[in-house]
Amino acid sequence: MYPLCEVQHGSKILMTFSDVGKKPPTFNDASEVANQIMNCGFDFERGSVYYNVYKSVVSYKTTTLPIHSMSAVTKAKNMGMYDSVDDELLRSYSEFQFASLIYYAMKEAATSEQSSRMTAMDGASKNAGEMIDKLTLTYNRTRQAVITRELIEIISGAAAV
């Protein structure tokens, strides 16, 4: 999609998802993306998800959400409040939280995209309407000129007789 970006920053791109985003996102899509990221073998302490948030029909805002690693969740100060927190529970929580975050970002981005598409189509429809009006006016003027010329020819012929 962005070959120049891939060439310049290819070492910073871990993976791409070509099938995601062609249809409205589902939680299964987000779960698949989250699983791929969590199982990619890249160890991270923290990260961010960048996505667009729908503000109005003509604007959106690029926003970030933090991603926390499993060790960061384990070390969180409020995790000590719970009695039975084992590694399996933390892993499940971390996976679900990450998939939910990605799903939220996908839905917000899809909403912003649809808003942009609607605005573009509205502009295109307006431009097409203006073009139809101009062409109709040109057609009517041309037709009127032809009728006027024929009338002049008829009148000139009748006056000559």
DSSP file (Angstrom, degrees, kcal/mol; ACC not computed):
  #  RESIDUE AA STRUCTURE BP1 BP2  ACC     N-H-->O    O-->H-N    N-H-->O    O-->H-N    TCO  KAPPA ALPHA  PHI   PSI    X-CA   Y-CA   Z-CA
    1    1 A M              0   0    0      0, 0.0     4,-0.0     0, 0.0     0, 0.0   0.000 360.0 360.0 360.0 -47.3    0.0    0.0    0.0
    2    2 A Y     >  +     0   0    0      1,-0.1     4,-2.3     2,-0.1     5,-0.2  -0.713 360.0 171.7-122.6  78.7    2.8    2.5    0.9
    3    3 A P  H  > S+     0   0    0      0, 0.0     4,-2.1     0, 0.0     5,-0.2   0.854  78.3  53.2 -61.4 -35.7    5.9    1.1   -0.8
    4    4 A L  H  > S+     0   0    0      2,-0.2     4,-2.6     1,-0.2     5,-0.2   0.918 110.1  48.2 -65.1 -41.7    8.0    4.2    0.0
    5    5 A C  H  > S+     0   0    0      1,-0.2     4,-3.0     2,-0.2    -1,-0.2   0.910 111.2  50.5 -62.8 -42.6    7.1    3.9    3.7
    6    6 A E  H  X S+     0   0    0     -4,-2.3     4,-0.7     1,-0.2    -1,-0.2   0.861 112.1  47.8 -65.5 -34.3    8.0    0.2    3.7
    7    7 A V  H  < S+     0   0    0     -4,-2.1     3,-0.3    -5,-0.2    -2,-0.2   0.932 118.5  39.1 -70.9 -45.1   11.3    0.9    2.0
    8    8 A Q  H  < S+     0   0    0     -4,-2.6    -2,-0.2     1,-0.2    -3,-0.2   0.875 134.8  20.4 -73.5 -37.7   12.3    3.7    4.4
    9    9 A H  H >< S+     0   0    0     -4,-3.0     3,-1.8    -5,-0.2     4,-0.5   0.017  81.0 125.3-122.6  26.1   10.9    2.1    7.6
   10   10 A G  G >< S+     0   0    0     -4,-0.7     3,-0.9    -3,-0.3    -1,-0.1   0.810  71.3  59.4 -58.7 -32.1   10.7   -1.5    6.7
   11   11 A S  G 3  S+     0   0    0      1,-0.2    -1,-0.3    -4,-0.2    -2,-0.1   0.678 104.1  52.3 -71.8 -15.3   12.8   -2.6    9.7
   12   12 A K  G <  S+     0   0    0     -3,-1.8     2,-0.7    -6,-0.1    -1,-0.2   0.477  90.5  87.3 -98.4  -4.2   10.2   -1.0   12.0
   13   13 A I    <   -     0   0    0     -3,-0.9     3,-0.1    -4,-0.5    -1,-0.0  -0.868  50.2-179.4 -99.8 117.2    7.2   -2.8   10.6
   14   14 A L        -     0   0    0     -2,-0.7     2,-0.3     1,-0.3    -1,-0.2   0.892  64.1 -19.7 -81.4 -42.3    6.6   -6.2   12.2
   15   15 A M        -     0   0    0      2,-0.0     2,-0.3     0, 0.0    -1,-0.3  -0.985  53.0-142.1-161.1 161.4    3.6   -7.3   10.2
   16   16 A T        -     0   0    0     -2,-0.3     2,-0.5    -3,-0.1    -3,-0.0  -0.922   9.3-145.6-128.5 157.3    0.7   -6.1    8.0
   17   17 A F        +     0   0    0     -2,-0.3     3,-0.1     1,-0.1    -2,-0.0  -0.927  17.2 176.0-126.1 104.6   -2.9   -7.3    7.7
   18   18 A S  S    S+     0   0    0     -2,-0.5    -1,-0.1     1,-0.2     4,-0.0   0.751  77.8  49.9 -84.1 -24.0   -4.2   -7.1    4.2
   19   19 A D  S >  S+     0   0    0      2,-0.1     3,-1.0     3,-0.1     4,-0.4   0.657  89.2  93.6 -89.5 -15.5   -7.7   -8.6    4.8
   20   20 A V  T 3  S+     0   0    0      1,-0.2    -3,-0.1     2,-0.1     0, 0.0  -0.620  85.9  25.8 -81.5 133.0   -8.6   -6.4    7.8
   21   21 A G  T 3  S+     0   0    0      2,-0.4    -1,-0.2    -2,-0.3    -2,-0.1   0.294  88.8  99.7 101.8  -9.1  -10.6   -3.3    7.0
   22   22 A K  S <  S+     0   0    0     -3,-1.0    -2,-0.1     2,-0.1    -3,-0.1   0.805  94.1  26.0 -77.3 -28.5  -12.2   -4.5    3.8
   23   23 A K  S    S-     0   0    0     -4,-0.4    -2,-0.4     1,-0.1     3,-0.1  -0.800 113.7 -69.2-122.4 166.2  -15.4   -5.2    5.6
   24   24 A P        -     0   0    0      0, 0.0    -2,-0.1     0, 0.0    83,-0.1  -0.359  66.7-102.8 -56.5 135.6  -16.7   -3.7    8.9
   25   25 A P        -     0   0    0      0, 0.0     2,-0.3     0, 0.0    -5,-0.0  -0.280  37.9-164.2 -67.2 145.1  -14.5   -4.9   11.7
   26   26 A T     >  -     0   0    0     -3,-0.1     4,-2.0     1,-0.1     5,-0.2  -0.782  35.4-108.7-119.2 167.3  -15.6   -7.6   14.0
   27   27 A F  H  > S+     0   0    0     -2,-0.3     4,-2.6     1,-0.2     5,-0.2   0.826 120.0  59.7 -66.2 -29.2  -14.2   -8.7   17.4
   28   28 A N  H  > S+     0   0    0      2,-0.2     4,-2.4     1,-0.2    -1,-0.2   0.903 104.3  49.8 -63.9 -40.1  -12.9  -11.8   15.7
   29   29 A D  H  > S+     0   0    0      2,-0.2     4,-2.4     1,-0.2    -2,-0.2   0.937 112.5  47.0 -60.6 -46.3  -10.8   -9.6   13.4
   30   30 A A  H  X S+     0   0    0     -4,-2.0     4,-2.7     1,-0.2    -2,-0.2   0.886 111.4  51.4 -64.4 -38.5   -9.5   -7.7   16.4
   31   31 A S  H  X S+     0   0    0     -4,-2.6     4,-2.8     2,-0.2    -1,-0.2   0.898 109.8  50.0 -64.6 -40.2   -8.7  -11.0   18.2
   32   32 A E  H  X S+     0   0    0     -4,-2.4     4,-2.4     2,-0.2    -2,-0.2   0.927 112.5  46.2 -64.4 -44.5   -6.8  -12.3   15.3
   33   33 A V  H  X S+     0   0    0     -4,-2.4     4,-2.4     2,-0.2    -2,-0.2   0.930 113.7  49.4 -62.5 -45.3   -4.7   -9.1   15.1
   34   34 A A  H  X S+     0   0    0     -4,-2.7     4,-2.8     1,-0.2     5,-0.2   0.913 111.6  48.7 -61.6 -43.5   -4.1   -9.1   18.8
   35   35 A N  H  X S+     0   0    0     -4,-2.8     4,-2.2     2,-0.2    -1,-0.2   0.914 110.5  50.8 -63.1 -42.5   -3.1  -12.8   18.8
   36   36 A Q  H  < S+     0   0    0     -4,-2.4    -1,-0.2     1,-0.2    -2,-0.2   0.916 113.9  44.8 -61.2 -42.5   -0.7  -12.2   15.9
   37   37 A I  H >< S+     0   0    0     -4,-2.4     3,-1.1     1,-0.2     5,-0.3   0.923 114.8  47.2 -68.3 -43.6    0.9   -9.2   17.7
   38   38 A M  H 3< S+     0   0    0     -4,-2.8     3,-0.4     1,-0.2    -1,-0.2   0.809 118.1  42.2 -69.2 -28.1    1.1  -11.0   21.0
   39   39 A N  T 3< S+     0   0    0     -4,-2.2    -1,-0.2    -5,-0.2    -2,-0.2   0.208  83.9  99.5-103.0  16.0    2.6  -14.1   19.4
   40   40 A C  S <  S-     0   0    0     -3,-1.1    -1,-0.2     2,-0.2    -2,-0.1   0.628  91.9-118.8 -79.0 -11.5    5.0  -12.4   17.0
   41   41 A G  S    S+     0   0    0     -3,-0.4     2,-0.6     1,-0.3    -3,-0.1   0.426  71.2 131.7  90.3  -2.4    8.0  -12.9   19.3
   42   42 A F        -     0   0    0     -5,-0.3     2,-0.6     2,-0.0    -1,-0.3  -0.760  49.7-145.2 -87.2 121.7    8.7   -9.2   19.7
   43   43 A D        +     0   0    0     -2,-0.6     2,-0.4    -3,-0.1    -5,-0.0  -0.768  25.8 172.6 -90.6 122.7    9.2   -8.4   23.4
   44   44 A F        -     0   0    0     -2,-0.6     3,-0.1     1,-0.1    -2,-0.0  -0.968  32.4-160.6-131.9 147.8    7.8   -5.0   24.3
   45   45 A E  S    S-     0   0    0      1,-0.4    24,-1.5    -2,-0.4     2,-0.3   0.803  81.8 -13.3 -90.4 -36.7    7.3   -3.2   27.6
   46   46 A R  E     +A   68   0A   0     22,-0.2    -1,-0.4    26,-0.0     2,-0.3  -0.974  64.1 170.1-157.9 164.4    4.8   -0.7   26.3
   47   47 A G  E     -A   67   0A   0     20,-1.9    20,-3.0    -2,-0.3     2,-0.3  -0.917  22.7-119.0-161.5-175.7    3.4    0.6   23.0
   48   48 A S  E     -A   66   0A   0     -2,-0.3     2,-0.5    18,-0.3    16,-0.0  -0.992   6.7-143.6-141.0 146.9    0.7    2.7   21.5
   49   49 A V  E     -A   65   0A   0     16,-2.6    16,-1.8    -2,-0.3     2,-0.5  -0.959  19.2-156.8-107.5 124.4   -2.2    2.2   19.1
   50   50 A Y  E     +A   64   0A   0     -2,-0.5     2,-0.3    14,-0.2    14,-0.2  -0.877  27.0 148.1-102.7 132.0   -2.8    5.1   16.8
   51   51 A Y  E     -A   63   0A   0     12,-2.4    12,-3.3    -2,-0.5     2,-0.4  -0.968  45.2-100.8-155.6 165.6   -6.3    5.5   15.3
   52   52 A N  E     -A   62   0A   0     -2,-0.3     2,-0.5    10,-0.2    60,-0.3  -0.782  27.0-152.0 -96.3 136.6   -8.8    8.1   14.1
   53   53 A V  E     -A   61   0A   0      8,-2.9     8,-2.3    -2,-0.4     2,-0.3  -0.931  22.0-119.8-108.2 128.8  -11.7    9.2   16.3
   54   54 A Y  E     +A   60   0A   0     -2,-0.5     6,-0.2     6,-0.2     3,-0.1  -0.503  40.5 162.1 -67.0 125.3  -14.8   10.4   14.7
   55   55 A K  E     -     0   0A   0      4,-1.8     2,-0.3     1,-0.5     5,-0.2   0.747  63.4 -24.9-109.7 -49.1  -15.6   14.0   15.8
   56   56 A S  E >  S-A   59   0A   0      3,-2.2     3,-0.7    56,-0.0    -1,-0.5  -0.886  76.3 -79.5-153.2-177.9  -18.0   15.3   13.1
   57   57 A V  T 3  S+     0   0    0     -2,-0.3    62,-0.2     1,-0.2    61,-0.1   0.816 129.4  32.3 -61.7 -30.0  -19.0   14.7    9.5
   58   58 A V  T 3  S+     0   0    0      1,-0.1     2,-0.3    61,-0.1    -1,-0.2   0.399 118.3  48.8-109.9   2.6  -16.0   16.7    8.3
   59   59 A S  E <   +A   56   0A   0     -3,-0.7    -3,-2.2     2,-0.0    -4,-1.8  -0.987  46.9 176.6-145.9 154.1  -13.4   16.0   10.9
   60   60 A Y  E     -A   54   0A   0     -2,-0.3     2,-0.4    -6,-0.2    -6,-0.2  -0.938  22.5-131.7-144.3 166.2  -11.7   13.4   13.0
   61   61 A K  E     -A   53   0A   0     -8,-2.3    -8,-2.9    -2,-0.3     2,-0.5  -0.983  16.0-129.1-127.1 130.7   -8.9   13.4   15.5
   62   62 A T  E     +A   52   0A   0     -2,-0.4     2,-0.3   -10,-0.2   -10,-0.2  -0.677  39.1 177.6 -78.5 126.9   -5.9   11.1   15.5
   63   63 A T  E     -A   51   0A   0    -12,-3.3   -12,-2.4    -2,-0.5     2,-0.4  -0.849  20.0-141.5-130.4 159.7   -5.6    9.6   19.0
   64   64 A T  E     -A   50   0A   0     -2,-0.3   -14,-0.2   -14,-0.2   -16,-0.0  -0.936   6.3-164.8-123.9 149.1   -3.4    7.1   20.8
   65   65 A L  E     -A   49   0A   0    -16,-1.8   -16,-2.6    -2,-0.4     2,-0.2  -0.992  28.4-115.7-126.5 139.6   -4.2    4.4   23.4
   66   66 A P  E     -A   48   0A   0      0, 0.0     2,-0.5     0, 0.0   -18,-0.3  -0.471  18.9-151.7 -77.6 146.3   -1.4    2.7   25.5
   67   67 A I  E     -A   47   0A   0    -20,-3.0   -20,-1.9    -2,-0.2     2,-0.4  -0.970  11.9-158.1-113.2 129.8   -0.6   -0.9   25.1
   68   68 A H  E     -A   46   0A   0     -2,-0.5   -22,-0.2   -22,-0.2   -23,-0.1  -0.888  12.3-128.4-111.0 139.6    0.8   -2.6   28.2
   69   69 A S     >  -     0   0    0    -24,-1.5     4,-2.0    -2,-0.4     5,-0.2  -0.255  31.4-102.3 -75.8 170.0    2.8   -5.8   28.2
   70   70 A M  H  > S+     0   0    0      1,-0.2     4,-2.3     2,-0.2     5,-0.1   0.892 123.5  51.7 -60.7 -41.1    2.0   -8.8   30.4
   71   71 A S  H  > S+     0   0    0      1,-0.2     4,-2.0     2,-0.2    -1,-0.2   0.863 107.7  52.4 -67.1 -34.3    4.8   -7.9   32.8
   72   72 A A  H  4 S+     0   0    0      2,-0.2     4,-0.5     1,-0.2    -1,-0.2   0.883 110.4  48.0 -67.8 -37.4    3.5   -4.3   33.1
   73   73 A V  H >< S+     0   0    0     -4,-2.0     3,-0.9     1,-0.2    -2,-0.2   0.904 111.1  51.1 -67.2 -40.7    0.0   -5.6   33.9
   74   74 A T  H 3< S+     0   0    0     -4,-2.3    -2,-0.2     1,-0.2    -1,-0.2   0.876 111.4  47.5 -63.0 -38.1    1.5   -8.0   36.5
   75   75 A K  T 3< S+     0   0    0     -4,-2.0    -1,-0.2    -5,-0.1    -2,-0.2   0.473  81.6 125.9 -84.5  -2.8    3.4   -5.2   38.2
   76   76 A A    X   -     0   0    0     -3,-0.9     3,-1.3    -4,-0.5     4,-0.4  -0.303  65.7-129.3 -60.3 139.7    0.4   -2.8   38.3
   77   77 A K  G >  S+     0   0    0      1,-0.3     3,-0.7     2,-0.2    -1,-0.1   0.797 103.9  53.5 -65.8 -29.4   -0.1   -1.6   41.8
   78   78 A N  G >  S+     0   0    0      1,-0.2     3,-1.2     2,-0.1     4,-0.3   0.583  88.8  78.5 -82.6  -8.9   -3.8   -2.4   41.9
   79   79 A M  G X  S+     0   0    0     -3,-1.3     3,-1.1     1,-0.2    -1,-0.2   0.769  82.0  67.6 -69.5 -23.4   -3.3   -6.1   40.9
   80   80 A G  G <  S+     0   0    0     -3,-0.7    -1,-0.2    -4,-0.4    -2,-0.1   0.647  83.8  73.9 -69.6 -14.3   -2.2   -6.9   44.5
   81   81 A M  G <  S+     0   0    0     -3,-1.2     2,-0.3    -4,-0.1    -1,-0.2   0.763  83.2  79.9 -69.5 -25.0   -5.7   -6.2   45.7
   82   82 A Y    <   -     0   0    0     -3,-1.1     3,-0.4    -4,-0.3     0, 0.0  -0.646  66.8-153.6 -91.9 141.8   -7.0   -9.5   44.2
   83   83 A D  S    S+     0   0    0     -2,-0.3     2,-1.1     1,-0.2    -1,-0.1   0.958  84.4  41.3 -77.4 -54.3   -6.4  -12.8   46.0
   84   84 A S        +     0   0    0      2,-0.0     2,-0.7     5,-0.0    -1,-0.2  -0.569  69.6 144.1-104.2  72.3   -6.4  -15.4   43.2
   85   85 A V        +     0   0    0     -2,-1.1     2,-0.2    -3,-0.4    -6,-0.0  -0.912  20.7 169.2-109.7 107.2   -4.4  -13.9   40.4
   86   86 A D     >  -     0   0    0     -2,-0.7     4,-2.3     1,-0.1     5,-0.2  -0.587  49.4 -97.1-110.1 177.2   -2.4  -16.5   38.6
   87   87 A D  H  > S+     0   0    0      1,-0.2     4,-2.4     2,-0.2     5,-0.2   0.862 121.2  53.3 -63.7 -37.2   -0.4  -16.3   35.4
   88   88 A E  H  > S+     0   0    0      2,-0.2     4,-2.4     1,-0.2    -1,-0.2   0.913 110.2  47.3 -65.6 -42.5   -3.2  -17.9   33.3
   89   89 A L  H  > S+     0   0    0      2,-0.2     4,-2.8     1,-0.2    -2,-0.2   0.921 113.0  48.8 -64.1 -44.4   -5.8  -15.3   34.6
   90   90 A L  H  X S+     0   0    0     -4,-2.3     4,-2.8     2,-0.2    -2,-0.2   0.896 111.3  49.9 -62.9 -40.1   -3.4  -12.4   33.9
   91   91 A R  H  X S+     0   0    0     -4,-2.4     4,-2.7     2,-0.2    -2,-0.2   0.925 112.2  47.1 -64.4 -44.5   -2.7  -13.8   30.4
   92   92 A S  H  X S+     0   0    0     -4,-2.4     4,-2.6     2,-0.2     5,-0.2   0.924 114.2  47.7 -62.8 -44.2   -6.4  -14.1   29.6
   93   93 A Y  H  X S+     0   0    0     -4,-2.8     4,-2.8     1,-0.2     5,-0.2   0.932 112.9  48.3 -61.5 -45.8   -7.1  -10.6   31.0
   94   94 A S  H  X S+     0   0    0     -4,-2.8     4,-2.3     2,-0.2    -2,-0.2   0.911 113.0  47.4 -63.1 -43.7   -4.2   -9.1   29.0
   95   95 A E  H  X S+     0   0    0     -4,-2.7     4,-2.6     2,-0.2    -1,-0.2   0.925 114.8  45.7 -63.6 -45.5   -5.3  -10.8   25.8
   96   96 A F  H  X S+     0   0    0     -4,-2.6     4,-2.6     2,-0.2    -2,-0.2   0.911 113.5  49.5 -65.7 -41.9   -8.9   -9.8   26.2
   97   97 A Q  H  X S+     0   0    0     -4,-2.8     4,-2.2    -5,-0.2    -1,-0.2   0.906 113.2  46.8 -63.1 -41.9   -7.9   -6.2   27.1
   98   98 A F  H  X S+     0   0    0     -4,-2.3     4,-2.3    -5,-0.2    -2,-0.2   0.915 113.2  47.8 -67.7 -43.9   -5.6   -6.0   24.1
   99   99 A A  H  X S+     0   0    0     -4,-2.6     4,-2.5     2,-0.2    -2,-0.2   0.894 112.4  50.4 -63.9 -39.7   -8.2   -7.4   21.7
  100  100 A S  H  X S+     0   0    0     -4,-2.6     4,-2.5     2,-0.2    -2,-0.2   0.901 109.9  50.2 -64.5 -41.3  -10.9   -5.0   23.1
  101  101 A L  H  X S+     0   0    0     -4,-2.2     4,-2.3     2,-0.2    -2,-0.2   0.920 112.7  45.8 -62.9 -44.9   -8.6   -2.1   22.6
  102  102 A I  H  X S+     0   0    0     -4,-2.3     4,-2.7     2,-0.2    -2,-0.2   0.895 112.0  52.0 -66.5 -39.6   -7.8   -3.0   19.0
  103  103 A Y  H  X S+     0   0    0     -4,-2.5     4,-2.5     2,-0.2    -2,-0.2   0.921 109.8  49.2 -61.8 -43.8  -11.5   -3.6   18.3
  104  104 A Y  H  X S+     0   0    0     -4,-2.5     4,-2.5     1,-0.2    -2,-0.2   0.929 112.6  47.5 -60.1 -46.3  -12.4   -0.2   19.7
  105  105 A A  H  X S+     0   0    0     -4,-2.3     4,-2.5     1,-0.2   -53,-0.2   0.897 111.7  50.8 -63.7 -40.5   -9.7    1.4   17.6
  106  106 A M  H  X S+     0   0    0     -4,-2.7     4,-2.4     2,-0.2    -2,-0.2   0.917 111.4  47.6 -63.7 -43.2  -10.9   -0.5   14.5
  107  107 A K  H  X S+     0   0    0     -4,-2.5     4,-2.3     2,-0.2    -2,-0.2   0.920 113.3  47.5 -65.6 -43.9  -14.5    0.6   15.0
  108  108 A E  H  X S+     0   0    0     -4,-2.5     4,-2.3     1,-0.2    -2,-0.2   0.916 113.5  48.2 -63.1 -42.7  -13.5    4.2   15.5
  109  109 A A  H  X S+     0   0    0     -4,-2.5     4,-2.4     2,-0.2    -2,-0.2   0.890 111.0  50.9 -65.4 -39.2  -11.3    4.2   12.5
  110  110 A A  H  X S+     0   0    0     -4,-2.4     4,-2.5     2,-0.2    -1,-0.2   0.892 109.6  50.8 -65.4 -39.0  -14.0    2.6   10.4
  111  111 A T  H  X S+     0   0    0     -4,-2.3     4,-2.2     2,-0.2    -2,-0.2   0.926 111.3  47.7 -63.2 -44.9  -16.5    5.2   11.5
  112  112 A S  H  X S+     0   0    0     -4,-2.3     4,-2.3   -60,-0.3    -2,-0.2   0.896 111.9  50.7 -62.7 -40.3  -14.1    8.0   10.6
  113  113 A E  H  X S+     0   0    0     -4,-2.4     4,-2.5     2,-0.2    -2,-0.2   0.930 110.4  48.0 -64.4 -45.1  -13.5    6.4    7.2
  114  114 A Q  H  X S+     0   0    0     -4,-2.5     4,-2.7     1,-0.2    -1,-0.2   0.882 110.6  52.6 -63.7 -37.2  -17.2    6.1    6.4
  115  115 A S  H  X S+     0   0    0     -4,-2.2     4,-2.3     2,-0.2    -1,-0.2   0.920 110.1  47.9 -62.6 -43.8  -17.7    9.7    7.5
  116  116 A S  H  X S+     0   0    0     -4,-2.3     4,-2.4     2,-0.2    -2,-0.2   0.894 112.1  50.0 -63.8 -40.0  -14.9   10.8    5.1
  117  117 A R  H  X S+     0   0    0     -4,-2.5     4,-2.7     2,-0.2    -2,-0.2   0.917 110.2  49.8 -64.9 -42.9  -16.4    8.7    2.3
  118  118 A M  H  X S+     0   0    0     -4,-2.7     4,-2.3     2,-0.2    -2,-0.2   0.907 111.6  48.6 -62.9 -41.3  -19.9   10.2    2.9
  119  119 A T  H  X S+     0   0    0     -4,-2.3     4,-2.2   -62,-0.2    -1,-0.2   0.915 112.4  48.5 -64.3 -42.7  -18.4   13.7    2.8
  120  120 A A  H  X S+     0   0    0     -4,-2.4     4,-2.4     1,-0.2    -2,-0.2   0.911 112.5  47.9 -63.7 -42.6  -16.5   12.9   -0.4
  121  121 A M  H  X S+     0   0    0     -4,-2.7     4,-2.7     2,-0.2    -1,-0.2   0.873 109.7  53.1 -67.2 -36.3  -19.6   11.4   -2.1
  122  122 A D  H  X S+     0   0    0     -4,-2.3     4,-2.3     2,-0.2    -2,-0.2   0.924 111.3  46.5 -62.9 -43.7  -21.7   14.4   -1.0
  123  123 A G  H  X S+     0   0    0     -4,-2.2     4,-2.6     2,-0.2    -2,-0.2   0.899 112.8  49.6 -63.4 -41.5  -19.1   16.7   -2.6
  124  124 A A  H  X S+     0   0    0     -4,-2.4     4,-2.6     2,-0.2    -2,-0.2   0.901 111.0  49.4 -65.5 -40.7  -19.1   14.6   -5.8
  125  125 A S  H  X S+     0   0    0     -4,-2.7     4,-2.4     2,-0.2    -2,-0.2   0.910 111.6  49.0 -64.2 -41.7  -22.9   14.6   -6.0
  126  126 A K  H  X S+     0   0    0     -4,-2.3     4,-2.3     2,-0.2    -2,-0.2   0.930 112.6  47.5 -63.5 -45.3  -23.0   18.3   -5.6
  127  127 A N  H  X S+     0   0    0     -4,-2.6     4,-2.3     1,-0.2    -2,-0.2   0.897 111.5  50.9 -62.8 -40.2  -20.3   18.8   -8.3
  128  128 A A  H  X S+     0   0    0     -4,-2.6     4,-2.5     2,-0.2    -1,-0.2   0.899 109.6  50.7 -64.5 -40.3  -22.2   16.4  -10.6
  129  129 A G  H  X S+     0   0    0     -4,-2.4     4,-2.3     2,-0.2    -2,-0.2   0.909 110.7  48.4 -62.6 -42.7  -25.4   18.4  -10.0
  130  130 A E  H  X S+     0   0    0     -4,-2.3     4,-2.3     2,-0.2    -2,-0.2   0.894 111.8  50.1 -64.6 -38.7  -23.6   21.6  -10.9
  131  131 A M  H  X S+     0   0    0     -4,-2.3     4,-2.7     2,-0.2    -2,-0.2   0.900 109.6  50.7 -66.3 -40.7  -22.2   20.0  -14.0
  132  132 A I  H  X S+     0   0    0     -4,-2.5     4,-2.6     2,-0.2    -2,-0.2   0.914 110.0  50.6 -62.7 -42.3  -25.6   18.8  -15.1
  133  133 A D  H  X S+     0   0    0     -4,-2.3     4,-2.2     2,-0.2    -2,-0.2   0.920 112.0  46.9 -61.9 -43.6  -27.0   22.3  -14.6
  134  134 A K  H  X S+     0   0    0     -4,-2.3     4,-2.5     2,-0.2    -2,-0.2   0.923 113.9  47.3 -63.3 -44.6  -24.2   23.8  -16.7
  135  135 A L  H  X S+     0   0    0     -4,-2.7     4,-2.7     2,-0.2    -2,-0.2   0.881 111.1  51.6 -66.1 -37.5  -24.6   21.2  -19.5
  136  136 A T  H  X S+     0   0    0     -4,-2.6     4,-2.7    -5,-0.2    -1,-0.2   0.917 111.0  48.2 -63.5 -43.3  -28.4   21.6  -19.5
  137  137 A L  H  X S+     0   0    0     -4,-2.2     4,-2.4     2,-0.2    -2,-0.2   0.917 112.7  48.0 -63.1 -44.1  -28.0   25.4  -19.9
  138  138 A T  H  X S+     0   0    0     -4,-2.5     4,-2.5     2,-0.2    -2,-0.2   0.914 112.6  49.3 -62.3 -43.4  -25.4   24.9  -22.7
  139  139 A Y  H  X S+     0   0    0     -4,-2.7     4,-2.8     1,-0.2     5,-0.2   0.933 112.0  47.8 -61.3 -47.1  -27.8   22.4  -24.4
  140  140 A N  H  X S+     0   0    0     -4,-2.7     4,-2.5     1,-0.2    -2,-0.2   0.892 112.3  49.1 -64.1 -39.6  -30.8   24.8  -24.1
  141  141 A R  H  X S+     0   0    0     -4,-2.4     4,-2.3     2,-0.2    -1,-0.2   0.918 112.9  47.4 -64.7 -42.9  -28.8   27.8  -25.4
  142  142 A T  H  X S+     0   0    0     -4,-2.5     4,-2.2     2,-0.2    -2,-0.2   0.927 113.0  48.2 -64.5 -44.6  -27.5   25.7  -28.4
  143  143 A R  H  X S+     0   0    0     -4,-2.8     4,-2.4     1,-0.2    -2,-0.2   0.907 111.7  50.0 -61.7 -42.1  -31.0   24.4  -29.2
  144  144 A Q  H  X S+     0   0    0     -4,-2.5     4,-2.6     1,-0.2    -1,-0.2   0.880 109.2  52.1 -65.0 -37.7  -32.4   27.9  -29.0
  145  145 A A  H  X S+     0   0    0     -4,-2.3     4,-2.4     2,-0.2    -1,-0.2   0.898 109.9  48.9 -65.1 -40.0  -29.6   29.2  -31.3
  146  146 A V  H  X S+     0   0    0     -4,-2.2     4,-2.3     2,-0.2    -2,-0.2   0.921 112.6  47.7 -65.2 -43.8  -30.5   26.5  -33.9
  147  147 A I  H  X S+     0   0    0     -4,-2.4     4,-2.4     1,-0.2    -2,-0.2   0.924 112.4  49.5 -63.2 -44.3  -34.2   27.3  -33.6
  148  148 A T  H  X S+     0   0    0     -4,-2.6     4,-2.4     1,-0.2    -2,-0.2   0.915 110.8  49.7 -61.7 -43.5  -33.5   31.0  -34.0
  149  149 A R  H  X S+     0   0    0     -4,-2.4     4,-2.4     2,-0.2    -1,-0.2   0.905 111.2  49.2 -62.5 -42.7  -31.2   30.4  -37.1
  150  150 A E  H  X S+     0   0    0     -4,-2.3     4,-2.4     2,-0.2    -1,-0.2   0.903 111.0  49.9 -64.6 -40.1  -33.9   28.3  -38.7
  151  151 A L  H  X S+     0   0    0     -4,-2.4     4,-2.9     2,-0.2     5,-0.2   0.909 110.3  50.4 -63.9 -41.2  -36.5   30.9  -38.1
  152  152 A I  H  X S+     0   0    0     -4,-2.4     4,-2.8     1,-0.2    -2,-0.2   0.906 111.0  49.4 -62.5 -41.3  -34.2   33.6  -39.6
  153  153 A E  H  X S+     0   0    0     -4,-2.4     4,-2.4     2,-0.2    -2,-0.2   0.914 112.8  46.8 -64.2 -42.8  -33.7   31.4  -42.6
  154  154 A I  H  X S+     0   0    0     -4,-2.4     4,-2.5     2,-0.2    -2,-0.2   0.934 115.3  45.4 -64.0 -47.3  -37.5   30.8  -43.0
  155  155 A I  H  X S+     0   0    0     -4,-2.9     4,-2.3     1,-0.2    -2,-0.2   0.902 113.5  49.9 -64.7 -41.2  -38.3   34.5  -42.6
  156  156 A S  H  X S+     0   0    0     -4,-2.8     4,-1.6    -5,-0.2    -1,-0.2   0.899 111.9  48.3 -63.4 -40.9  -35.5   35.5  -45.0
  157  157 A G  H  X S+     0   0    0     -4,-2.4     4,-1.1     2,-0.2    -2,-0.2   0.900 112.5  48.1 -65.6 -41.6  -36.7   33.0  -47.6
  158  158 A A  H  < S+     0   0    0     -4,-2.5    -2,-0.2     1,-0.2    -1,-0.2   0.865 111.4  50.4 -68.0 -36.3  -40.3   34.3  -47.3
  159  159 A A  H  < S+     0   0    0     -4,-2.3    -1,-0.2     1,-0.2    -2,-0.2   0.822 106.9  55.3 -71.1 -30.2  -39.2   37.9  -47.5
  160  160 A A  H  <        0   0    0     -4,-1.6    -1,-0.2     1,-0.2    -2,-0.2   0.789 360.0 360.0 -73.0 -26.5  -37.2   37.1  -50.7
  161  161 A V     <        0   0    0     -4,-1.1    -1,-0.2    -3,-0.2    -2,-0.2   0.454 360.0 360.0 -81.8 360.0  -40.3   35.6  -52.4
